[in-house]
Amino acid sequence: MPLIVVALAGLAVGRFVLYEPATRPAPPPPRTTATLIGGLEGAVAARPGDATSWQQLGVAYVRRAAETADPTYYAQARRALRRAAKLAPRDPETLLARGALALALHDFPAALALGSRAHAARPLSPEPLGVMVDAQVELGRYRGAVADLQRMLDVRPGLPALSRTSYVRELYGDLDGAVAAMRRAEAAGSGSPFDLASVSALLGDLHFTRGELERAEDSYQRAHRTSPGLFTAAVGRARVAAARGHPGAALDRLRPATRRYPEPAALTLLGDLLAAEGRTAEARRSYELVEAVAALQARAGQDTDLEMALFAADRADDPAAAVALGRRAYRARPDNVYAADAVAWALHRAGRADAALPYARRALRLGTADPLLRYHAAAILDATGRPGPARRQLRAAASPASWFSARHVPDAAALAERLGMPVPAAWRP
């Protein structure tokens, strides 16, 4: 039976992209990943020559790492899949499982190579195409990703293909189309409550970006009902509370979530909310935890340069280190719009706005409707003496959503005033 592979795509923002088996028998009662791992560990102990069990165990470890933010599972996945590769090196399922791990570790060239090999062995299967789409998106090879995504849709237009369709449309600035595709993905359903809830939470993220806070809250609540305690739903509800001007409620939602799931982006949001409330010591502890978790991820073999470049640039403690991280991220993901944004922002924060401008323009080339990306571009354009383009990008940051960052909204408001623009109400203290 084909594996059910969970891979990570997009920024490290919890965007789950999923694979489902080609046949769909009546689903058994849902099992937790921890239970599945226990059973598979028993299976490989009893039958150490069973490649299928090693494949499935490796994938289960990747999934568990995603569910818990515990990067030590990646080392366990690597050991399991190394054993599978010895037993069945050319088996497409081994290649797919290794591709899922490579995606999770942000080794996108390796993921693309593994997905391509699996596709050559199973040209009519959607799973290898999914790995190829994810890797190409992260490498900035958007045309190739779109072409392979269409092939995947042609083979099986289910939740995995539709969720990817949503993300690609989002990258190209088509938020209406992204929402429509994610709704179809949610309607397509999944045998896993965790997987289905993750898609509901992603739909909430899209509504949030469009400024539709009620719809976002509804989607996050639906995700929570489907998979109680889902981390991405809790973080989404915290962002909704912050956007409504209720930082205390946002902190109440975020603190328990980050204790269970210490994910760097959410810990950064927690720190930013605390800093905005003047609770600097608590904010500093949250930022220190971001660095500690990122160090654990790096030791587990996960590339965190892109995320940590933005983190370091915002803190401005070591501008040169932020620039170095940004440049490494861009080399690893050439022409990815978010990697271009990371190096642009790091250069700008280091006082090198002129050097940042070409990267900021590369980050905007798809028309991505991400308010933080647009704000970064506005600040860089303003710093290089281009007030007209800066106004256009700042207006894009405020529409359709208005609140987008506890850290950057006050600076965005100050920039709007300097540029002679109306300041959105959500940007005012």
N, C-alpha and C positions, 0 to 999 in steps of 0.2 A: 504494500500500500504506500503511495507517495507520502512523503513527510509533510507535515504542516509546519512551514517555516515562518518565523517572525523575524523581520528585518527592520532596521531603522533607516529612515530616509529623511531628507531635509536637514535643517539645523538640529542641534541637540535640544529639541523642544518637545520630545516625546511623540514625534509623528510616527505612528506604527503603520506599517504596510504589511499586508498579510497574504498568505497563500492558503488555498483550501484544496482538499483532495479532489481528484478528477471525478470520482463517483461520490454520491451523497446518500449513504444509507441512513436509516433512522438514527439520530444522534443518541449516544448513551448519556446517562446523567453526567453533567460537567464534572471534570476532575481538576483539582488545582495543579499547578505546575509542580509544586513541592511534592505532591502525591505521585505525579507522573515520574519525577526524578527518582523517588524512592523505588518505584517499581522497576525502572530501567537500570538503576544501579544493581538491583538484585539480578536482573536478567543478564547483564554483562558479567557479573561474578559467576553465574551458573554456566553461561555459554560465552566464554571470552573470544571465541572465533566467529561470533554472530555480528557481521558488519552492520546489519540493519539496526540492531539495538544500539550500537555505538553511534551511528548516525543520529538516531532519534534522541539519544542522551545528550549529544553535543548541541543539538537544536534546543532541547529543553533547558540546558544551562544558559544559552543565549537569551531565551525568553525570560528566565528567572532573573538574569542580570537587568533586563529591561523593567521587570516588575518591581524590583527591590532597590535599584540603584547601587547594587553591590558589585563592584567590578571584579571581585575575586572569582566570580562565576566564569569570567572569560578565560582564565587560566584552566579551569576545569573543562570548559568547552574545547579549548585548544588541545588538551590531552586526549579527550574522547575522539575528536575528529582526526587527530594524528593517527590514532589506532584504526579508525575506520578507513583512512587513506591507505594504511598498510594492507588492510584486508581486501579493500575494493577500491583501488586508486582511480579507476576510470568509471566507476559507477556514477551515473548522473546525480543520484541522491547524495552521494558523498560530496560531489562538486557543489551542489546546491547548499548543503549544510555549511561547507567551508565558505561559500559566498556570503551566506547570512552572517557568519562570524566576522568576515572581512568588512562587511557593511557596518556592523556594530562597532568595530574598532576604527572605523573611518579610514580603512585602507582601500580606497575606491579603485585604484588600478588593479589590485588583486581581485577585488569583487567582480570587476568587469571581465577580466580574463576567465575567472571561474564560471561566471554566468554564460559567457560565450561558448566555453567548452561544453557545458551542460546543454546549451541550445543546439549545438551541433549534433549531440547525441539524441536529443528529444526535440526536434524542430517544431512539432505540433503541440508542445506543452507550453502553457502560459508561465509556469514557475521560473524557468531560466530567463525568460524575457523580463520578468519582474525584477530580478537581480540586475539585469543589464540596464533597465530603465533607471533604477535607483542610483546605480554607479555613475551613469552618464549625466544625470541631473547634478550630482554632487561635483562632478568634474567640469561642469559648465558646457557640456556637449548637448545642448538643448535640442537641436534638430534631430540628432540621432535618438535621443530619448523619446521625442514625440513620435518618430517613425516606429520604434519598437513598441511603444505604448499602443499605437494603433493596431499593430499585429496582436498584441495581447488582448485588446478589446475584441478583435475579430475571432480569436480562439475561444475566449470565455469572458463575457462582459459582467463579471461578478464583483463582489466587494473589493478584492485586491486591485483589479484593473480600474474600477471606478474611483477608489480612493486616490490612486496615483493620478488619474485624470483630473481630479479636483486640485491636487497640488500643482500640477503643471499649469492649469488655468489660473490659479492664484499667482504663480510666478509671472505669468504674462499679463497680470493686471485685470483679469476677467473674474471679478469677485462673484458676480451673478452666476456665471457658468460654474465657478468652483462650488458654490453653495448647491446648485442643482445636481452636480455630480456627486457631492457628498451625501445629499439626501437619497439619491438612488443607491449609493453604497450602503447606507443605513437600512434602506428598505430591502436590499438584497439579503441582508442578515448573515449570520455566522453561527456555527455550532458552539463557539466559545463566547460566553458572556463577557469576558475580559476584552476580547477583540471587538465585539459589537459596541461595547461601552466606549472603547477608545475612539471608534469612529464617531460616536455621538459627541464626544468631547471635542474632536476636531471640528465638527460642525459648529459647536459652540464657539470655537476660536474664530471661525469665519464670520459668524454673526457679530462677534465682538469687534473684529476689524472693520465691519461695516457700520459700527455704532448702534447695532440692534441689541441693546442690553437685555431687554426682556426675553427675546428669542435665545440669546446666548445663555441666560440663566436657565431657561427651560431645557435647553440641550444638555447643559451640565447636570441638571437635576435628573434627567432621563439616564444619563451615563451613570450617575451614582446609584440609581435604582437598579440598573442592570448589573452593575458590578460595584457593590458597596465599598466605599473607601478608595475608589479609583483616584490615583494621585492627580492626574491631569484635570479631572473634573473639579477637585478641590482647589487647585491653583487657578483654574478658570473662574470659579466663583469668587475667589479672593480678588482677582483683577476686576470683576464686575463691581464688587463692593468699593474698591478704590476709585473706579471710574465714576461711581455715584457720589463720591465725596464722603465715604465712610471708612476712613483708614483703620479705625479700631476694629470694625467687623472684618476687614481684609486681613488684619493681623491674626484675629481669632481663627479664621479659616486656614491661614497659611502655616501657623506655628505647628499644629499637630501633624499636618501633611508633611512638612519638611523633617519633623522628628522621625516619622516612619520611612520617609523616602528622601534622603539628603541629596537632592539633585541640584547641581550648581546654578542653573538659571533661576530656579525657585528660591534658593538661598540668597541669590543676588537680589531678587525682588523683595524678599523679606528684609534684607539689609537696607535697601533703598527706602522702603516704607518706614522703617525705624528711624533712619537718618532724617527723613522728611518731618518726622514727629519730634525731632530734636533729641532722640535717644541714641546718642553717638556711641556710647560704650557697647550697647547691645548690637548696634549696627556693625561695629568693628568685629565683634565676635562672629557675627553671621558671615562677614567677608572672609575672616580667617578660616571659617569652615569651608567656604568655597575653595580656597586655595588647598586645604587639606584633602578635600574630595578629589579635586583635579589632580593632585599628586598621586593619589591612589589609582585613579584612572590611567594616568601615564605609566605607572608601574605595571599595570595590567596590560599594557600595550595599546591603549586607546589614544588616538591623536586628538588632543584638545586645543591645538594652537588657535583655531578660529575663535572659539568661545573665550579663551583666556586672553586673546589679543584685545577684544572688546572690553573685557573686565579690567585689564591692566590700563587700557587707555582711559577709561572712565575714572579710575582711581588716580591716575597721573602721578603715581609714586616713582615710576621708573619709565619715562617716555621712550627711551631707547629700547628697553626690553619689550614694550608694547609693539613698537615698530618691527622689531625682529620677529616677534610672534606673528604679526600680521603678514609679513613677507613670506614666512614659512607656510602659513595657511594658504596664501595665494599660489605659491609654487605647488603645493599639494593638490589644490583644487583650481587649476588655471581657468579663468573666465567664469567661475561661479560668481553670481552676483553678490552673494553674501560674503564671500572671501574678498572680493573687490571692496565692498563696504568696510570690512574689518581693517584692511590695510589703509584705506582712505581715512578712516576715523583715527587710527593710531597716528598717522602722519600729521593730521590736523591738530590733534591734542599735543603733539610734540612741537607745535609751532611751525609746521611745514605745509601750510595750506596749498601753496602752489604745486608742490609735489603730490598732494592728495587729490587735486582736482581731476586728473585723468582717471584715477581709480574710481572716484565718485561717479563720473560719467559712465564708466563701464558698469557700475552697480545699477544704474538707472536704465540700462539699454533695453530691458524687456518690458518696462512699464510696470514693474512690480508695485502693488499698492500696499506697501508696508510703511506705516507712519514713521517708525524709527529710522528706517533707511532714508525716507524723504527728509526727515529732520536733519540727519547727518549731512545730506547733500546741501540743504539750505544753509547750514552753518558754514560749510566749506565755501560755498558760492559767495556768501556775504563776506567771509574773510579774504577772498580774492578780489573784492571790489566789483561784484556782479549782483547788485541789489534786485534787479528785475527778475532774473532766474531764481534768486533766493526766495523772493516772494512767492513765485509759482510753486516751488517745492514745499514751502512752509504751508501754503494753502492746501496742498495735497496731503500734508501730514495731518491737517485738521479736518479733512473731509474724506470719507463720510464719518469716520470716528473722530473724536476730539481728544479724549484722554488716552495716552499711550505709554507713559512711563513715569513712575514716581520720581526718578532721578532727573529726567530731561524736560518734563513739562514746565518747570519754572524757568529754565533757560530758553525754552521755546517761546514762552510768553514774553520774556525780555527781548528776544530777537524780533518778535512780531511788533512790539512797541517801537523798537529802533528802526524797523523798516516801514513804519507808518501804517501797520495793518491792524484791523480789529483783533482783539485778543479773545479767543473762545472762552466762554464762562468756565468750562471745565479746566482751563489752564490757570485760572486765578486761585490764589490761596483760599 
